[in-house]
Amino acid sequence: MSEVAKVAGVATTAAVLFAVWLIGGWGGVSTLHVVDAVGLIGFAIFATGCSALAARSACGRQRTAWRCMTVGLAGWAVGEVIWAFCRIVLDMDPFPSVADVAYLMYPVAACLALLLFPAGYTNQSRTRVILDGLLVAAALFEVYWILVLRDINEANGVSGFAVGLSIAYPVSDLVVVTIAVLVLMRARTAQRTTLILLTAGNVLNAVSDTAFVYLTTSGGYDTGNIIDIGWIGGLLLLGLAALHSRQASQVEEQTPVVPSRLEIWLPYVPILLAALVCGPELMPLSTLGPVLASSIVLVAVVLARQFIVVGENRRLLANAAEQALRDPLTGLANRVLFNDRLSHAVQLHQRDDQAVSVLSLDLDDFKLVNDSLGHPAGDVLLVQSAQRLMACVRSSDTLARLGGDEFAVLLEGSADDAHAIARRISRAFDEPFIVDGQEILVRPSVGLAVASPEGRETTAEALLKQADVAMYSAKRARTGGVHTFSPDMYLMDPIEANGGTRHGAMAVRLLGELRSAIANLDLSVVYQPKFNLRGAEIVGVEALVRWPHPERGLLGPDQFLPLVRRHGLMWSMTEVVLAQALDDAAWWRSRGFKVPIAVNLFAPSLSDVDLPGQIVRALASRNLSPETLTVEITEDLLLDNMSRTRKVLDALRRQGIRISIDDFGSGYSALSYLRDLPIDEVKLDRQFVAPVLVDWRAAAIVRAVIDLSHVLGVTTVAEGVENAETAARLRGYGCDIAQGYFYSPPLSAIEMLELLDSASKAPAAASR
């Protein structure tokens, strides 16, 4: 049992004993006076201390609220001490007295505190709550006057000041209770228990104050009266509210809240009640009966009109609140609503061990869609992606678009369910999208973070960051599927791992360094030889980019290409690689080796009608023939308008430049490329080539692609050949060319020249 629960238990037990003592009347009048005074002072001090502790542990506006409550309760405690001193020590009637000044500090401070407690209130809404409280209090006061206070006011021997002071207590109580009820109806989930306890405590105080006023003015009250139990109960509940607030979340939720119908109409109910009670009393006493009757009708009509206006305003506010929580493009939850629900789910996880998971997703190479087809097409793709995601999640899950092409899903349930939904989402993108009549294959990078049962200290922010880290791990791997967060991911390459401030700052710094490396031609190019599978001679090379980072060493493309794609640096980098590759080809030619060279081109550039002229001029400036160059199209990237792309590729082929599809089989547009584009070469993706010895399905696909390519008169190149057995199998299938570590790793320009030189001497040595 926690310390808070122990304190609450002891205080509750003491309150029960106090109530039993008063009801039983044990010890006679003198003893009851002492027990009553000690009890009221003790519980006032208890409530004040609890409120002070709550203020100390709270922050922001909550701290100010509890400070106000502490001041009010301290005033109450001082009033109890003065009352006890006057009644027991001085043996005088302490009503009215200076104690009443101390007592009346509480309702003022309590009103201020209640207005500060709820999150999401504006100055206007707080003002409205104050006005509603005064409205209800005034209406109830009229009822109270007719039913109770009028008789007290007419009683003999009661001074006007005493009557006024008597009225001050119930009026202030009415205002406090009304504000407490209105605030409670608008309270957030995390604050509701605290405000329920505060409201109940103030209701008990109001009941006892009303009974006290009646008994005092009629001469029937004495210290130790049974009505004092109500004050003890009220102070106990106020103290328990303060204790509970120390355990509740202090997070300020920012989602807007639409007032409930009860909250809107409640202030008008006392007005109708006052009219029903006061009207019959005033009608016989007034000589203006018809005017009073018409006034009542007038007030009723004004109220009816107000009901209509308020109802319309509430509907408008509900629409505005809904729009404030929704992404305007996709209709999904936005970041504000997602964070609000995630915070609540994490609180339930911390309190009740409820399982919670977060899935983070973004679309690979989405920037290419915007750059190639325009932002309207990108918006269509985002809407279609949102529809696919909606079909994968449950009604209890929260799917949100956080911005751009970033989506997130809050999954409340077992970890197995979360993994199943994550896999379903990943598979939902297997089929291409249809945008502007074109098929576009877009793959997602999916990261999943699961809050473990023992992870009680997990925060909403940390869980979302973990999902982001896992998502960037998936993006770096580019192998598809779902990556589930593990702590060692923080130790991986942080170029894209925005898992925290340190990693995000690292990514920003590396982006600046990458821009500088491209601008200063600091990227390097290595070459992987391509071998004829029948004669084993070198028939060409593929240019591969590397980044010699001054601190991190030589970085491969998988470590920085995601950054390049995301920030629109592909064409700048391609220009650098193409220029370096042609320079090296010209250098090899000057040494007597004419080596065909293949370079990957940025997909959207293939719709640029000026591209063929630029490439031809680059070749001519180095005295290289067009046959030297092969342009490789990465098949899993988007091609722009196919008719324009075909014209550009036709122009390149007319100049003698070869066209190749790289990573064939990694996407779903490959067959349409073979049908619609002038292709000279197909490069089989390593994911199909590597398992041909052990996976009959992969082997069947490779063989079918080779046969189809030969029918179409297209050369086939196998990537990722790692051993002699795979090379022999491909040779048996009729594959033309192979590349991979079995033949040679990527080489620098100098190493490539040495390999070409040794290969040229090998036949001569063999003939001798």
NUDRENRO-910457 format. One record per residue (C-alpha): residue number from 1; x, y, z. Coordinates in steps of 0.1 Angstrom, whole numbers, plus 5000, padded with zeros to 4 digits. Layout:
<nodes>
{NUM {X Y Z}},
...
</nodes>
This chain:
<nodes>
{1 {5000 5000 5000}},
{2 {5013 5034 4991}},
{3 {5020 5062 5016}},
{4 {4991 5082 5001}},
{5 {4967 5053 5006}},
{6 {4978 5049 5042}},
{7 {4973 5086 5050}},
{8 {4939 5086 5033}},
{9 {4929 5055 5053}},
{10 {4940 5070 5086}},
{11 {4921 5103 5079}},
{12 {4890 5085 5068}},
{13 {4890 5063 5100}},
{14 {4894 5094 5121}},
{15 {4865 5111 5104}},
{16 {4843 5081 5110}},
{17 {4852 5080 5147}},
{18 {4845 5117 5150}},
{19 {4810 5113 5134}},
{20 {4802 5084 5157}},
{21 {4813 5104 5187}},
{22 {4791 5133 5178}},
{23 {4761 5111 5171}},
{24 {4766 5092 5203}},
{25 {4770 5124 5224}},
{26 {4797 5107 5245}},
{27 {4812 5126 5275}},
{28 {4786 5153 5279}},
{29 {4784 5189 5265}},
{30 {4818 5200 5276}},
{31 {4836 5170 5262}},
{32 {4817 5173 5229}},
{33 {4828 5210 5226}},
{34 {4864 5200 5230}},
{35 {4862 5170 5207}},
{36 {4843 5191 5181}},
{37 {4868 5219 5182}},
{38 {4899 5196 5181}},
{39 {4883 5176 5152}},
{40 {4874 5207 5131}},
{41 {4908 5223 5137}},
{42 {4926 5190 5130}},
{43 {4908 5183 5097}},
{44 {4912 5219 5086}},
{45 {4950 5216 5092}},
{46 {4950 5182 5075}},
{47 {4933 5196 5044}},
{48 {4956 5226 5044}},
{49 {4987 5204 5046}},
{50 {4975 5181 5018}},
{51 {4968 5211 4996}},
{52 {5003 5225 5003}},
{53 {5019 5192 4994}},
{54 {4998 5191 4962}},
{55 {5010 5226 4953}},
{56 {5046 5217 4959}},
{57 {5045 5186 4936}},
{58 {5024 5203 4909}},
{59 {5036 5226 4881}},
{60 {5024 5255 4860}},
{61 {4987 5265 4864}},
{62 {4980 5234 4886}},
{63 {5005 5247 4912}},
{64 {4988 5281 4913}},
{65 {4954 5264 4917}},
{66 {4966 5244 4947}},
{67 {4983 5275 4962}},
{68 {4949 5293 4961}},
{69 {4932 5263 4977}},
{70 {4959 5262 5004}},
{71 {4953 5299 5012}},
{72 {4916 5294 5015}},
{73 {4919 5263 5037}},
{74 {4945 5280 5059}},
{75 {4919 5308 5064}},
{76 {4894 5281 5073}},
{77 {4918 5266 5099}},
{78 {4925 5301 5114}},
{79 {4887 5306 5116}},
{80 {4883 5273 5134}},
{81 {4910 5282 5159}},
{82 {4894 5316 5166}},
{83 {4859 5300 5170}},
{84 {4872 5274 5194}},
{85 {4890 5300 5215}},
{86 {4860 5322 5217}},
{87 {4836 5294 5224}},
{88 {4856 5273 5249}},
{89 {4881 5296 5265}},
{90 {4862 5329 5265}},
{91 {4828 5312 5267}},
{92 {4812 5337 5242}},
{93 {4791 5334 5211}},
{94 {4816 5337 5182}},
{95 {4789 5346 5156}},
{96 {4794 5371 5142}},
{97 {4831 5375 5149}},
{98 {4865 5380 5132}},
{99 {4864 5342 5126}},
{100 {4839 5348 5099}},
{101 {4864 5369 5079}},
{102 {4888 5339 5080}},
{103 {4861 5315 5070}},
{104 {4850 5336 5040}},
{105 {4885 5335 5026}},
{106 {4878 5299 5016}},
{107 {4850 5304 4990}},
{108 {4870 5332 4973}},
{109 {4901 5311 4971}},
{110 {4882 5280 4961}},
{111 {4865 5298 4932}},
{112 {4899 5309 4919}},
{113 {4914 5274 4923}},
{114 {4885 5257 4905}},
{115 {4888 5280 4876}},
{116 {4925 5272 4873}},
{117 {4923 5235 4875}},
{118 {4909 5224 4841}},
{119 {4933 5223 4811}},
{120 {4922 5238 4778}},
{121 {4903 5268 4793}},
{122 {4907 5302 4777}},
{123 {4902 5335 4795}},
{124 {4868 5337 4778}},
{125 {4856 5303 4790}},
{126 {4868 5310 4825}},
{127 {4848 5343 4825}},
{128 {4818 5324 4812}},
{129 {4821 5299 4841}},
{130 {4822 5328 4866}},
{131 {4791 5344 4850}},
{132 {4773 5310 4850}},
{133 {4782 5306 4887}},
{134 {4768 5340 4896}},
{135 {4737 5334 4874}},
{136 {4729 5301 4892}},
{137 {4738 5315 4926}},
{138 {4714 5345 4921}},
{139 {4686 5323 4909}},
{140 {4690 5298 4937}},
{141 {4693 5326 4962}},
{142 {4659 5338 4952}},
{143 {4645 5304 4958}},
{144 {4665 5301 4991}},
{145 {4652 5335 5002}},
{146 {4616 5326 4996}},
{147 {4618 5292 5013}},
{148 {4643 5299 5042}},
{149 {4660 5333 5045}},
{150 {4628 5354 5045}},
{151 {4617 5338 5077}},
{152 {4652 5343 5092}},
{153 {4652 5379 5082}},
{154 {4619 5385 5099}},
{155 {4629 5367 5131}},
{156 {4631 5389 5162}},
{157 {4664 5397 5179}},
{158 {4686 5391 5148}},
{159 {4707 5420 5138}},
{160 {4709 5432 5102}},
{161 {4747 5425 5101}},
{162 {4741 5389 5114}},
{163 {4715 5383 5087}},
{164 {4738 5397 5060}},
{165 {4766 5375 5072}},
{166 {4743 5345 5073}},
{167 {4733 5352 5037}},
{168 {4770 5355 5027}},
{169 {4777 5319 5036}},
{170 {4750 5302 5015}},
{171 {4754 5326 4986}},
{172 {4792 5320 4984}},
{173 {4786 5282 4988}},
{174 {4761 5283 4959}},
{175 {4787 5301 4937}},
{176 {4815 5276 4947}},
{177 {4794 5245 4941}},
{178 {4780 5258 4908}},
{179 {4815 5265 4895}},
{180 {4827 5232 4908}},
{181 {4799 5213 4889}},
{182 {4805 5233 4857}},
{183 {4842 5227 4858}},
{184 {4837 5190 4866}},
{185 {4815 5185 4835}},
{186 {4844 5198 4814}},
{187 {4872 5181 4832}},
{188 {4897 5158 4814}},
{189 {4899 5122 4823}},
{190 {4931 5126 4844}},
{191 {4916 5154 4865}},
{192 {4881 5141 4869}},
{193 {4886 5121 4902}},
{194 {4903 5151 4918}},
{195 {4875 5175 4908}},
{196 {4848 5150 4919}},
{197 {4863 5149 4954}},
{198 {4866 5187 4954}},
{199 {4829 5191 4943}},
{200 {4816 5166 4968}},
{201 {4836 5183 4996}},
{202 {4821 5217 4987}},
{203 {4786 5202 4986}},
{204 {4790 5189 5021}},
{205 {4803 5223 5033}},
{206 {4773 5240 5016}},
{207 {4748 5217 5034}},
{208 {4764 5223 5068}},
{209 {4766 5260 5062}},
{210 {4729 5262 5053}},
{211 {4720 5242 5084}},
{212 {4743 5264 5105}},
{213 {4727 5296 5093}},
{214 {4692 5283 5100}},
{215 {4702 5270 5135}},
{216 {4722 5301 5144}},
{217 {4695 5326 5135}},
{218 {4669 5305 5153}},
{219 {4691 5300 5183}},
{220 {4694 5262 5179}},
{221 {4731 5258 5172}},
{222 {4758 5249 5197}},
{223 {4793 5236 5192}},
{224 {4792 5198 5188}},
{225 {4760 5198 5168}},
{226 {4756 5169 5144}},
{227 {4758 5192 5114}},
{228 {4795 5196 5121}},
{229 {4799 5161 5106}},
{230 {4793 5177 5072}},
{231 {4823 5201 5076}},
{232 {4845 5172 5087}},
{233 {4834 5152 5057}},
{234 {4840 5182 5034}},
{235 {4875 5189 5048}},
{236 {4883 5152 5045}},
{237 {4873 5151 5008}},
{238 {4892 5183 5000}},
{239 {4923 5167 5016}},
{240 {4918 5135 4997}},
{241 {4914 5155 4964}},
{242 {4948 5171 4971}},
{243 {4964 5137 4978}},
{244 {4950 5122 4947}},
{245 {4962 5150 4925}},
{246 {4998 5142 4935}},
{247 {4993 5108 4918}},
{248 {4975 5120 4887}},
{249 {4992 5130 4856}},
{250 {5004 5166 4854}},
{251 {5004 5166 4816}},
{252 {4985 5195 4801}},
{253 {4963 5181 4774}},
{254 {4958 5204 4745}},
{255 {4929 5189 4726}},
{256 {4898 5212 4724}},
{257 {4867 5201 4743}},
{258 {4831 5208 4732}},
{259 {4809 5217 4761}},
{260 {4783 5191 4768}},
{261 {4746 5199 4766}},
{262 {4742 5196 4803}},
{263 {4770 5221 4808}},
{264 {4753 5246 4785}},
{265 {4718 5243 4798}},
{266 {4725 5238 4835}},
{267 {4728 5275 4844}},
{268 {4693 5281 4830}},
{269 {4676 5255 4851}},
{270 {4677 5275 4884}},
{271 {4662 5305 4865}},
{272 {4632 5285 4856}},
{273 {4631 5271 4892}},
{274 {4633 5307 4906}},
{275 {4604 5318 4883}},
{276 {4582 5289 4894}},
{277 {4589 5296 4931}},
{278 {4589 5334 4932}},
{279 {4561 5340 4906}},
{280 {4533 5327 4928}},
{281 {4547 5345 4958}},
{282 {4549 5379 4941}},
{283 {4517 5378 4920}},
{284 {4493 5384 4949}},
{285 {4515 5411 4964}},
{286 {4519 5431 4933}},
{287 {4495 5456 4918}},
{288 {4511 5450 4885}},
{289 {4500 5415 4880}},
{290 {4495 5417 4842}},
{291 {4529 5433 4838}},
{292 {4545 5406 4860}},
{293 {4528 5379 4839}},
{294 {4539 5395 4806}},
{295 {4574 5398 4821}},
{296 {4575 5361 4828}},
{297 {4564 5354 4793}},
{298 {4591 5378 4780}},
{299 {4618 5360 4800}},
{300 {4606 5326 4788}},
{301 {4607 5338 4751}},
{302 {4642 5352 4757}},
{303 {4654 5320 4772}},
{304 {4639 5300 4743}},
{305 {4657 5321 4718}},
{306 {4689 5317 4738}},
{307 {4685 5280 4738}},
{308 {4683 5281 4700}},
{309 {4714 5304 4696}},
{310 {4734 5284 4721}},
{311 {4725 5251 4703}},
{312 {4737 5266 4670}},
{313 {4769 5278 4685}},
{314 {4775 5244 4701}},
{315 {4772 5227 4667}},
{316 {4796 5252 4651}},
{317 {4820 5247 4680}},
{318 {4817 5209 4676}},
{319 {4826 5212 4639}},
{320 {4855 5235 4646}},
{321 {4868 5211 4674}},
{322 {4865 5181 4651}},
{323 {4884 5200 4623}},
{324 {4911 5210 4648}},
{325 {4918 5173 4655}},
{326 {4917 5160 4619}},
{327 {4941 5162 4591}},
{328 {4923 5183 4564}},
{329 {4937 5162 4535}},
{330 {4931 5126 4546}},
{331 {4905 5131 4574}},
{332 {4927 5110 4598}},
{333 {4936 5121 4633}},
{334 {4963 5148 4634}},
{335 {4994 5150 4656}},
{336 {4975 5168 4684}},
{337 {4948 5141 4687}},
{338 {4973 5113 4683}},
{339 {4995 5127 4711}},
{340 {4965 5132 4734}},
{341 {4953 5096 4729}},
{342 {4989 5082 4732}},
{343 {4994 5100 4765}},
{344 {4962 5086 4778}},
{345 {4971 5051 4766}},
{346 {5005 5053 4783}},
{347 {4989 5064 4815}},
{348 {4967 5033 4815}},
{349 {4998 5012 4807}},
{350 {5016 5027 4837}},
{351 {4986 5023 4860}},
{352 {4969 4991 4849}},
{353 {4996 4973 4828}},
{354 {4975 4977 4796}},
{355 {4995 4969 4765}},
{356 {5002 4997 4741}},
{357 {5022 4999 4709}},
{358 {5030 5026 4684}},
{359 {5036 5020 4647}},
{360 {5055 5047 4627}},
{361 {5053 5047 4589}},
{362 {5064 5068 4560}},
{363 {5065 5063 4523}},
{364 {5098 5056 4507}},
{365 {5109 5081 4480}},
{366 {5076 5100 4483}},
{367 {5095 5132 4473}},
{368 {5100 5117 4439}},
{369 {5062 5116 4434}},
{370 {5059 5153 4442}},
{371 {5090 5162 4421}},
{372 {5079 5141 4391}},
{373 {5041 5143 4390}},
{374 {5035 5174 4411}},
{375 {5020 5180 4445}},
{376 {4983 5173 4435}},
{377 {4994 5138 4425}},
{378 {5012 5135 4458}},
{379 {4981 5145 4476}},
{380 {4961 5118 4458}},
{381 {4987 5092 4467}},
{382 {4985 5103 4504}},
{383 {4947 5100 4504}},
{384 {4948 5065 4488}},
{385 {4975 5055 4513}},
{386 {4953 5066 4542}},
{387 {4924 5046 4528}},
{388 {4946 5014 4527}},
{389 {4958 5020 4562}},
{390 {4922 5025 4574}},
{391 {4913 4991 4560}},
{392 {4941 4975 4580}},
{393 {4935 4989 4615}},
{394 {4908 4982 4640}},
{395 {4881 5006 4651}},
{396 {4898 5009 4686}},
{397 {4931 5019 4670}},
{398 {4941 5055 4663}},
{399 {4955 5062 4629}},
{400 {4970 5096 4623}},
{401 {4989 5116 4597}},
{402 {5016 5134 4615}},
{403 {5027 5155 4585}},
{404 {5040 5150 4550}},
{405 {5041 5113 4542}},
{406 {5044 5103 4579}},
{407 {5017 5082 4595}},
{408 {5014 5067 4630}},
{409 {4991 5041 4645}},
{410 {4983 5038 4682}},
{411 {4976 5001 4690}},
{412 {4961 4992 4723}},
{413 {4961 4954 4728}},
{414 {4986 4925 4730}},
{415 {5020 4927 4713}},
{416 {5009 4898 4690}},
{417 {4980 4918 4677}},
{418 {5002 4948 4672}},
{419 {5027 4927 4651}},
{420 {4998 4912 4631}},
{421 {4984 4946 4622}},
{422 {5019 4960 4614}},
{423 {5024 4931 4589}},
{424 {4990 4937 4574}},
{425 {4999 4973 4569}},
{426 {5032 4964 4552}},
{427 {5014 4940 4528}},
{428 {4988 4966 4520}},
{429 {5013 4984 4498}},
{430 {5022 4954 4477}},
{431 {4998 4965 4450}},
{432 {5006 4997 4430}},
{433 {4985 5028 4432}},
{434 {4967 5044 4403}},
{435 {4974 5081 4401}},
{436 {4966 5101 4370}},
{437 {4962 5069 4350}},
{438 {4997 5057 4360}},
{439 {5007 5028 4382}},
{440 {5029 5039 4410}},
{441 {5045 5015 4434}},
{442 {5053 5031 4467}},
{443 {5067 5010 4496}},
{444 {5064 5020 4533}},
{445 {5091 5019 4559}},
{446 {5074 5005 4590}},
{447 {5087 5007 4626}},
{448 {5070 4993 4656}},
{449 {5076 5000 4693}},
{450 {5059 4979 4720}},
{451 {5057 4991 4756}},
{452 {5068 4961 4777}},
{453 {5048 4951 4807}},
{454 {5077 4959 4830}},
{455 {5084 4992 4813}},
{456 {5063 5013 4838}},
{457 {5085 5043 4832}},
{458 {5078 5045 4795}},
{459 {5066 5079 4784}},
{460 {5044 5087 4754}},
{461 {5073 5108 4738}},
{462 {5098 5079 4743}},
{463 {5075 5053 4728}},
{464 {5069 5074 4697}},
{465 {5106 5081 4693}},
{466 {5113 5044 4696}},
{467 {5089 5037 4667}},
{468 {5106 5064 4647}},
{469 {5140 5048 4653}},
{470 {5126 5014 4642}},
{471 {5111 5030 4611}},
{472 {5144 5046 4601}},
{473 {5161 5013 4606}},
{474 {5136 4998 4581}},
{475 {5143 5027 4557}},
{476 {5180 5021 4558}},
{477 {5176 4984 4552}},
{478 {5152 4989 4523}},
{479 {5142 4952 4526}},
{480 {5105 4957 4534}},
{481 {5087 4942 4563}},
{482 {5083 4956 4598}},
{483 {5112 4965 4620}},
{484 {5105 4962 4657}},
{485 {5124 4985 4680}},
{486 {5153 4972 4701}},
{487 {5177 4992 4722}},
{488 {5207 4983 4699}},
{489 {5191 5004 4671}},
{490 {5203 5035 4689}},
{491 {5238 5022 4682}},
{492 {5232 5019 4645}},
{493 {5240 5045 4619}},
{494 {5222 5077 4631}},
{495 {5220 5094 4596}},
{496 {5183 5087 4595}},
{497 {5176 5076 4631}},
{498 {5158 5106 4645}},
{499 {5152 5087 4677}},
{500 {5162 5115 4700}},
{501 {5177 5150 4701}},
{502 {5212 5137 4697}},
{503 {5203 5116 4666}},
{504 {5182 5144 4650}},
{505 {5211 5168 4655}},
{506 {5235 5143 4640}},
{507 {5212 5139 4609}},
{508 {5211 5177 4604}},
{509 {5249 5179 4607}},
{510 {5254 5150 4583}},
{511 {5230 5165 4558}},
{512 {5250 5197 4557}},
{513 {5282 5177 4553}},
{514 {5267 5157 4525}},
{515 {5256 5189 4507}},
{516 {5292 5201 4510}},
{517 {5306 5168 4498}},
{518 {5284 5170 4466}},
{519 {5292 5206 4460}},
{520 {5330 5201 4465}},
{521 {5331 5169 4445}},
{522 {5342 5149 4475}},
{523 {5321 5118 4467}},
{524 {5341 5089 4453}},
{525 {5331 5063 4427}},
{526 {5340 5026 4427}},
{527 {5334 5001 4400}},
{528 {5321 4966 4401}},
{529 {5332 4945 4370}},
{530 {5307 4927 4349}},
{531 {5318 4893 4335}},
{532 {5307 4873 4305}},
{533 {5293 4841 4319}},
{534 {5305 4821 4289}},
{535 {5340 4835 4283}},
{536 {5348 4849 4317}},
{537 {5361 4882 4302}},
{538 {5353 4917 4316}},
{539 {5325 4932 4294}},
{540 {5319 4964 4315}},
{541 {5317 4980 4349}},
{542 {5290 4995 4370}},
{543 {5297 5028 4388}},
{544 {5288 5029 4425}},
{545 {5290 5060 4446}},
{546 {5307 5061 4480}},
{547 {5311 5089 4506}},
{548 {5345 5091 4522}},
{549 {5334 5108 4554}},
{550 {5363 5124 4574}},
{551 {5351 5110 4607}},
{552 {5329 5079 4599}},
{553 {5351 5064 4572}},
{554 {5339 5052 4538}},
{555 {5300 5051 4537}},
{556 {5281 5029 4513}},
{557 {5250 5042 4495}},
{558 {5226 5024 4518}},
{559 {5240 5047 4546}},
{560 {5233 5080 4530}},
{561 {5210 5075 4499}},
{562 {5178 5078 4521}},
{563 {5191 5112 4531}},
{564 {5198 5121 4495}},
{565 {5163 5111 4484}},
{566 {5145 5127 4512}},
{567 {5162 5161 4507}},
{568 {5162 5163 4469}},
{569 {5199 5158 4463}},
{570 {5196 5129 4438}},
{571 {5202 5148 4406}},
{572 {5231 5168 4420}},
{573 {5247 5136 4432}},
{574 {5240 5118 4399}},
{575 {5258 5146 4380}},
{576 {5289 5142 4402}},
{577 {5289 5104 4397}},
{578 {5283 5106 4359}},
{579 {5311 5131 4355}},
{580 {5336 5111 4376}},
{581 {5327 5078 4358}},
{582 {5332 5093 4324}},
{583 {5365 5109 4335}},
{584 {5377 5074 4347}},
{585 {5364 5058 4315}},
{586 {5384 5084 4295}},
{587 {5415 5077 4316}},
{588 {5412 5039 4310}},
{589 {5408 5046 4273}},
{590 {5440 5066 4273}},
{591 {5457 5035 4288}},
{592 {5444 5013 4260}},
{593 {5412 4999 4276}},
{594 {5378 5006 4262}},
{595 {5355 4996 4290}},
{596 {5317 5001 4288}},
{597 {5305 5018 4320}},
{598 {5270 5018 4335}},
{599 {5256 5047 4356}},
{600 {5223 5049 4375}},
{601 {5203 5080 4365}},
{602 {5178 5098 4387}},
{603 {5144 5086 4375}},
{604 {5126 5120 4371}},
{605 {5155 5132 4350}},
{606 {5145 5107 4323}},
{607 {5115 5129 4314}},
{608 {5139 5158 4307}},
{609 {5141 5163 4269}},
{610 {5174 5180 4273}},
{611 {5190 5150 4290}},
{612 {5202 5132 4258}},
{613 {5220 5163 4246}},
{614 {5237 5169 4279}},
{615 {5250 5133 4281}},
{616 {5262 5133 4244}},
{617 {5281 5166 4251}},
{618 {5296 5151 4282}},
{619 {5308 5120 4262}},
{620 {5321 5141 4233}},
{621 {5341 5164 4256}},
{622 {5360 5134 4267}},
{623 {5363 5118 4232}},
{624 {5342 5088 4244}},
{625 {5318 5071 4220}},
{626 {5281 5068 4231}},
{627 {5285 5030 4232}},
{628 {5307 5035 4262}},
{629 {5278 5044 4284}},
{630 {5248 5024 4297}},
{631 {5221 5042 4315}},
{632 {5206 5022 4343}},
{633 {5170 5028 4355}},
{634 {5164 5017 4391}},
{635 {5132 4997 4388}},
{636 {5118 5004 4422}},
{637 {5118 5042 4416}},
{638 {5091 5062 4399}},
{639 {5092 5071 4363}},
{640 {5074 5102 4352}},
{641 {5052 5105 4321}},
{642 {5059 5073 4302}},
{643 {5054 5087 4268}},
{644 {5079 5115 4275}},
{645 {5103 5090 4291}},
{646 {5101 5068 4260}},
{647 {5110 5098 4238}},
{648 {5141 5105 4260}},
{649 {5152 5069 4260}},
{650 {5146 5066 4222}},
{651 {5168 5097 4218}},
{652 {5196 5082 4239}},
{653 {5194 5049 4220}},
{654 {5196 5067 4187}},
{655 {5229 5082 4199}},
{656 {5241 5047 4207}},
{657 {5237 5048 4245}},
{658 {5224 5015 4260}},
{659 {5194 5014 4284}},
{660 {5193 4990 4313}},
{661 {5167 4982 4340}},
{662 {5185 4979 4374}},
{663 {5171 4957 4403}},
{664 {5146 4940 4379}},
{665 {5120 4922 4400}},
{666 {5122 4945 4430}},
{667 {5090 4964 4419}},
{668 {5058 4959 4401}},
{669 {5064 4980 4370}},
{670 {5091 4958 4355}},
{671 {5069 4940 4329}},
{672 {5054 4973 4318}},
{673 {5089 4987 4314}},
{674 {5098 4958 4291}},
{675 {5066 4964 4271}},
{676 {5067 5002 4269}},
{677 {5104 5013 4270}},
{678 {5133 5007 4246}},
{679 {5154 4983 4269}},
{680 {5187 4967 4260}},
{681 {5196 4951 4293}},
{682 {5178 4936 4323}},
{683 {5197 4933 4356}},
{684 {5182 4906 4379}},
{685 {5178 4918 4415}},
{686 {5201 4900 4439}},
{687 {5172 4890 4461}},
{688 {5162 4866 4434}},
{689 {5197 4856 4423}},
{690 {5212 4848 4457}},
{691 {5187 4819 4467}},
{692 {5185 4802 4433}},
{693 {5203 4771 4447}},
{694 {5180 4766 4476}},
{695 {5147 4782 4466}},
{696 {5129 4766 4436}},
{697 {5105 4796 4434}},
{698 {5134 4821 4431}},
{699 {5151 4798 4406}},
{700 {5119 4795 4385}},
{701 {5115 4833 4384}},
{702 {5151 4839 4374}},
{703 {5149 4813 4346}},
{704 {5116 4827 4333}},
{705 {5130 4863 4332}},
{706 {5160 4851 4313}},
{707 {5139 4832 4288}},
{708 {5116 4862 4284}},
{709 {5145 4886 4279}},
{710 {5160 4864 4252}},
{711 {5127 4863 4234}},
{712 {5127 4901 4235}},
{713 {5163 4904 4224}},
{714 {5174 4918 4258}},
{715 {5207 4910 4275}},
{716 {5204 4896 4311}},
{717 {5228 4905 4339}},
{718 {5227 4887 4373}},
{719 {5236 4908 4403}},
{720 {5249 4895 4436}},
{721 {5267 4863 4424}},
{722 {5286 4851 4455}},
{723 {5299 4816 4446}},
{724 {5308 4793 4417}},
{725 {5277 4771 4421}},
{726 {5254 4801 4416}},
{727 {5274 4812 4385}},
{728 {5272 4777 4371}},
{729 {5234 4775 4376}},
{730 {5230 4809 4359}},
{731 {5251 4798 4331}},
{732 {5229 4768 4327}},
{733 {5199 4790 4326}},
{734 {5214 4810 4297}},
{735 {5222 4842 4316}},
{736 {5246 4864 4297}},
{737 {5265 4885 4323}},
{738 {5272 4883 4360}},
{739 {5286 4906 4387}},
{740 {5292 4900 4424}},
{741 {5319 4893 4450}},
{742 {5326 4859 4434}},
{743 {5341 4877 4405}},
{744 {5353 4909 4422}},
{745 {5343 4934 4448}},
{746 {5339 4971 4439}},
{747 {5373 4986 4429}},
{748 {5387 5020 4427}},
{749 {5396 5035 4393}},
{750 {5433 5025 4398}},
{751 {5424 4990 4410}},
{752 {5401 4986 4381}},
{753 {5429 4996 4357}},
{754 {5452 4970 4373}},
{755 {5425 4943 4369}},
{756 {5420 4952 4332}},
{757 {5458 4951 4327}},
{758 {5461 4917 4344}},
{759 {5431 4903 4325}},
{760 {5446 4915 4291}},
{761 {5479 4897 4299}},
{762 {5463 4864 4311}},
{763 {5455 4851 4276}},
{764 {5490 4858 4264}},
{765 {5506 4841 4293}},
{766 {5483 4811 4288}},
{767 {5494 4808 4251}},
{768 {5530 4806 4260}},
</nodes>
